[in-house]
Amino acid sequence: MASLDREDPNYFGAGPAMLPTSVLQQAALDLINYDNLGLGVGEISHRSAPAIEVVDETKQLFKKLLEIPDTHEVFFLQGGGTTGFSSIPPNLVASFVKKHGKPGKCAYAITGSWSKKSYEEAVRLGFYCEVLTDSKKAYGKFGDIEPFEQWKKPTPGETAYVYYCDNETVNGVEFPFIPEYEGIEVVADLSSNILSRKMDISKFGLIMAGAQKNVGLAGITIYIIKKALLEQATDDELKALGVPLAPIATHYPTVVKNNSAYNTIPIFTVHILKLVLQNLIAKGGLEAQEQLNKRKASKLYAALDQYPKLYKQPVSKGVRSDMNVVFTIEGEGLEAEFLKLAKEKKLDGLKGHRSVGGMRASLYNAVTEHSVDLLVDFVNEFGKAHSN
């Protein structure tokens, strides 16, 4: 007989990632009958009072947890990070045109696979883009971040925004700093580390975060935008300047004006976000979560560091990700053996991204310290068995 109970998985997949079992249990009940309405939360109209309440409550929880200032607004869009890559240039450039009367450059820091894809999409859409730093060109591979003072300097009054990916899931690189510019908006992709630690939201013009890695299910993306950036040039003004328009479904002012429900928002997916945020608050909020995440990552990196001839870590220590620990294993057939033995111990989701291979342990918020301890024990056990 089917049951809502399950053994908590020791799952380290990079996304879609696991969610707390208690969240899924409540969501399962709400999918059948939400708030005694006689309908599931996925069946109610996206413009009904209960649905609007779900959206509003979720926004307020984000504002509370991240201490979002009144200068910023929260909204949701369908799609993941790739939709964000496409929506950011037309919206931010339209805001720049409103303020300056001319198009601005789109500046990118390329530090891994995802920031590279975002840059390539902006170029593909026809925007004038420049690269401020490219880790692969600087170091021959993605695995480090150039010192900020060595980046190319964007020009205020000419640059619409500077974009960077705070945590590169494929390459295991996480920024130890926020790039800040006087008079230039900073745009950050926080898809894989939003709500993993405290951040000063006031430093950002726009934050984009796909939910499926750290806070929810695939299909919804969180945006936090400086309200001033919702002031955009008109379509006619943009056309006259040859600036590509944002599709209406990803036109930020329209989405915000309609409380994220200009088109049919997946309310069940937003509801999952709400449950995850409530669970996070119940566990002590971001301060407690940040301490836990740092402890989990430190344990795993320490174990890998004990066997440097066996476990090769391609990321420089100063930019190692707390969310995605990547490594390779030296020796013919040892990676396959590692995965096989790990699976026998119910340690799943450790295979690296197809583009880079190796191993990847994603330590998102829902991954318990107990699961990490089991993985650390296995890393040590495998290291002892295969070290000379």
C-alpha positions in Angstrom: 0.0 0.0 0.0 1.3 3.5 -0.9 2.5 5.6 2.0 3.5 9.2 2.7 6.4 7.9 4.8 9.9 7.3 3.4 13.4 6.6 4.6 15.2 10.0 4.3 17.4 9.6 1.2 21.1 10.4 1.2 20.9 12.1 -2.1 23.6 14.5 -3.5 22.1 15.3 -6.9 22.7 18.7 -8.3 19.1 19.4 -9.4 16.3 18.8 -9.3 17.5 18.3 -5.7 15.9 16.6 -2.7 13.4 18.4 -0.5 12.7 17.8 3.2 10.5 14.8 3.7 8.1 16.8 5.9 7.6 19.4 3.2 6.7 16.7 0.6 4.3 15.0 3.0 2.4 18.3 3.6 2.5 19.1 -0.1 1.1 15.7 -0.9 -1.9 16.3 1.4 -2.3 19.8 0.1 -2.4 18.4 -3.5 -5.5 16.5 -2.6 -7.3 19.0 -0.3 -5.8 22.5 0.3 -7.0 24.4 3.4 -10.2 22.4 3.4 -11.3 23.8 0.1 -12.2 20.4 -1.3 -9.7 21.1 -4.1 -6.0 20.5 -4.3 -3.6 23.5 -4.4 -2.7 22.6 -7.9 -6.3 22.9 -9.0 -7.4 26.3 -7.8 -7.5 29.3 -10.1 -4.2 31.2 -10.2 -6.2 34.4 -9.6 -8.4 33.1 -6.8 -8.1 34.5 -3.3 -6.4 31.3 -2.0 -3.8 31.4 -4.8 -3.1 35.1 -4.4 -2.6 34.3 -0.7 0.0 31.6 -1.5 1.9 34.0 -3.7 1.8 36.8 -1.2 2.8 34.6 1.7 5.7 33.2 -0.2 6.9 36.6 -1.2 6.7 37.8 2.5 8.7 34.7 3.6 11.5 35.5 1.1 11.5 39.1 2.3 11.7 38.0 5.9 14.5 35.4 5.5 16.7 37.5 3.2 15.9 40.8 4.9 14.9 42.3 1.6 14.7 46.1 1.8 11.7 48.1 0.7 13.7 49.2 -2.3 13.3 45.8 -3.8 10.4 43.6 -5.0 10.0 39.8 -5.2 8.2 38.1 -8.1 8.1 34.6 -9.8 8.4 33.4 -13.4 7.9 30.1 -15.0 11.0 28.4 -16.3 14.5 28.0 -14.8 17.8 29.7 -15.1 17.8 29.5 -18.9 14.6 31.5 -19.1 16.4 34.0 -16.8 19.4 34.2 -19.2 16.9 35.3 -21.9 14.8 37.7 -19.9 17.6 39.7 -18.2 19.1 41.5 -21.1 15.9 43.0 -22.6 14.6 44.1 -19.2 17.8 45.6 -17.8 18.7 47.3 -21.1 15.1 48.7 -21.3 15.6 50.2 -17.8 18.9 51.7 -18.9 17.4 53.2 -21.9 14.7 54.8 -19.8 17.3 56.4 -17.6 20.0 57.3 -20.2 18.1 57.5 -23.5 20.5 55.0 -25.2 21.2 51.3 -25.0 23.9 50.1 -22.6 26.4 47.3 -22.6 25.7 44.0 -21.0 28.8 43.0 -19.0 29.5 39.4 -17.9 31.9 37.7 -15.5 32.5 34.2 -17.0 33.5 31.9 -14.2 31.9 28.6 -15.2 29.5 26.8 -17.5 26.3 28.7 -16.5 27.7 32.3 -16.6 29.1 31.3 -20.0 25.7 30.2 -21.2 24.1 33.3 -20.0 26.6 35.5 -21.8 26.2 33.5 -25.0 22.4 33.9 -24.8 22.7 37.7 -24.5 24.9 37.8 -27.5 22.6 35.5 -29.4 19.7 37.8 -28.7 21.5 40.7 -30.3 22.7 42.7 -27.3 26.1 44.5 -27.1 28.0 42.4 -24.6 31.5 42.6 -23.1 33.4 40.1 -20.9 35.0 41.5 -17.7 36.7 38.3 -16.7 36.9 34.8 -18.2 38.3 32.2 -15.8 38.9 29.6 -18.6 41.1 32.1 -20.5 42.9 33.2 -17.4 43.6 29.7 -15.9 43.1 27.3 -18.8 40.0 25.8 -17.1 37.1 26.8 -14.9 38.2 26.4 -11.3 39.2 29.8 -10.0 38.1 33.4 -10.1 40.5 36.2 -11.0 41.0 38.9 -8.3 38.4 41.6 -8.7 41.0 44.3 -9.3 42.2 42.4 -12.4 38.8 42.4 -14.0 38.1 44.7 -16.9 36.5 47.9 -15.7 33.0 48.6 -17.0 32.1 52.2 -17.7 29.3 53.9 -15.7 26.8 55.6 -18.0 27.6 53.0 -20.7 27.0 49.7 -19.0 23.4 48.5 -18.2 24.5 45.8 -15.8 27.2 43.4 -14.6 26.2 39.8 -14.5 27.8 37.0 -12.5 26.9 33.5 -11.3 27.5 33.4 -7.5 27.8 29.6 -7.5 28.7 27.5 -10.5 27.1 24.1 -10.0 29.0 22.3 -12.8 32.4 23.6 -11.9 32.1 23.8 -8.1 33.1 27.5 -7.9 31.5 29.9 -5.4 32.2 33.6 -5.2 33.8 34.7 -1.9 32.8 38.3 -2.7 30.1 40.4 -4.3 31.4 42.5 -7.3 30.3 46.0 -6.6 30.2 49.1 -8.9 29.3 52.7 -8.4 26.5 53.6 -10.8 26.2 50.1 -12.4 23.6 47.5 -11.5 24.8 44.1 -10.4 22.8 41.1 -11.5 23.4 37.7 -9.8 22.4 34.2 -10.6 21.8 32.6 -7.2 20.0 29.5 -8.5 22.1 27.0 -6.5 22.9 28.9 -3.3 20.0 31.2 -2.6 19.0 30.9 1.1 22.2 29.0 1.9 23.7 32.0 3.7 22.9 35.6 4.6 23.5 38.2 1.9 23.1 42.0 1.6 20.3 42.2 -1.0 20.7 46.0 -1.3 23.9 45.5 -3.3 22.0 43.9 -6.2 19.9 45.4 -8.9 18.5 42.0 -9.7 18.8 38.4 -8.3 17.6 35.5 -10.3 17.3 32.0 -8.8 15.9 28.8 -10.2 14.1 27.0 -7.4 15.0 23.4 -8.2 18.4 23.2 -6.7 18.0 24.6 -3.2 14.5 25.7 -2.4 11.8 23.9 -4.5 10.7 22.1 -7.6 11.7 22.7 -11.2 9.4 25.1 -13.1 9.5 28.3 -11.0 12.2 30.9 -10.7 12.5 33.6 -8.0 13.4 37.2 -8.9 14.3 40.0 -6.6 14.5 43.3 -8.4 15.3 46.9 -7.4 12.0 48.7 -7.9 13.6 51.5 -9.8 14.5 49.0 -12.6 10.9 48.4 -13.3 10.8 51.8 -14.9 11.5 51.0 -18.6 11.5 52.7 -21.9 8.4 52.1 -24.1 8.3 49.5 -26.8 8.3 52.2 -29.5 11.4 53.8 -27.9 13.2 50.5 -27.8 12.3 49.6 -31.3 13.5 53.0 -32.5 16.9 52.2 -31.0 17.0 48.6 -32.3 16.8 47.1 -28.8 15.2 43.7 -28.7 11.9 43.5 -26.6 11.2 41.1 -23.8 8.4 38.7 -24.5 5.3 39.8 -22.6 5.5 36.7 -20.3 9.0 37.7 -19.2 8.4 41.5 -19.2 9.3 42.3 -15.5 7.0 45.3 -15.1 4.0 43.4 -16.5 4.7 40.4 -14.3 5.1 42.5 -11.1 2.0 44.6 -11.9 0.0 41.3 -12.1 1.6 39.9 -8.9 3.4 37.1 -10.9 0.1 35.9 -12.4 -0.1 37.7 -15.8 -0.2 34.2 -17.2 -1.0 30.9 -15.4 1.5 30.6 -12.6 2.0 27.1 -11.2 0.6 27.6 -7.7 1.5 24.2 -6.5 5.2 24.9 -7.3 5.0 28.2 -5.4 3.3 26.5 -2.5 6.3 24.1 -2.3 8.5 27.2 -2.0 6.3 28.5 0.8 6.6 25.2 2.7 10.3 25.1 2.3 10.7 28.6 3.6 8.5 27.9 6.6 10.6 24.8 7.3 13.8 26.9 7.1 12.4 29.5 9.5 11.4 26.7 11.9 15.0 25.3 11.9 16.5 28.7 12.9 16.6 30.7 9.7 19.6 31.6 7.6 22.1 32.0 10.4 21.6 28.4 11.5 21.4 27.2 7.9 24.7 29.0 7.0 26.5 27.5 9.9 25.2 24.0 9.0 26.2 24.4 5.4 29.7 25.5 6.2 30.1 22.6 8.6 28.9 20.1 6.0 31.2 21.4 3.3 34.2 21.6 5.7 33.8 18.0 6.7 33.7 16.7 3.1 36.6 18.9 1.9 38.7 17.8 4.9 38.1 14.1 4.0 39.0 14.6 0.4 42.1 16.6 1.3 43.5 13.7 3.3 44.0 11.7 0.1 45.4 14.1 -2.4 46.9 11.4 -4.6 43.6 9.7 -5.0 41.0 12.6 -4.9 41.9 15.4 -7.3 40.1 18.7 -6.6 40.1 21.1 -9.6 38.9 24.1 -7.7 41.2 26.6 -5.9 40.7 26.5 -2.1 39.6 30.2 -1.9 36.6 29.7 -4.2 35.5 26.2 -3.3 31.7 25.9 -3.3 29.9 25.1 -0.1 27.0 23.8 -2.3 28.7 21.7 -5.0 31.9 19.7 -4.1 33.6 18.5 -7.3 36.5 16.0 -7.5 37.9 13.3 -9.7 39.4 10.0 -8.7 42.8 8.9 -10.0 43.1 5.3 -11.2 41.6 3.3 -14.0 38.0 2.3 -13.2 38.1 3.8 -9.7 35.4 6.4 -10.4 33.0 3.6 -11.5 33.9 1.6 -8.5 33.3 4.6 -6.2 29.9 5.2 -7.6 29.0 1.5 -7.4 30.0 1.1 -3.8 28.4 4.4 -2.8 25.1 3.3 -4.3 25.3 0.1 -2.3 25.6 2.3 0.8 22.5 4.3 -0.4 24.7 7.3 -1.2 23.2 8.5 -4.5 23.5 11.4 -7.0 27.3 11.6 -6.9 28.1 11.4 -10.6 29.6 14.7 -12.0 28.0 16.8 -14.7 28.2 15.1 -18.2 30.3 18.0 -19.5 33.1 17.6 -17.0 32.8 14.1 -15.6 34.2 13.1 -12.2 32.2 13.3 -9.0 30.0 16.0 -7.6 28.4 16.0 -4.2 25.7 18.7 -3.9 25.2 19.8 -0.3 22.1 21.8 -0.6 20.0 22.9 2.4 17.9 19.8 2.5 20.9 17.5 2.6 21.3 16.6 6.3 24.5 16.6 8.2 23.9 12.9 8.9 24.0 12.2 5.1 27.2 14.2 4.8 28.7 12.3 7.7 27.9 9.0 5.9 29.5 10.3 2.7 32.6 11.4 4.7 32.9 8.0 6.2 32.7 6.4 2.8 35.2 8.9 1.3 37.7 8.0 4.1 37.0 4.2 3.7 37.5 4.3 0.0 40.6 6.5 0.4 42.3 4.1 2.8 41.5 1.1 0.6 43.1 2.7 -2.5 46.0 4.8 -1.2 49.5 3.4 -1.3 
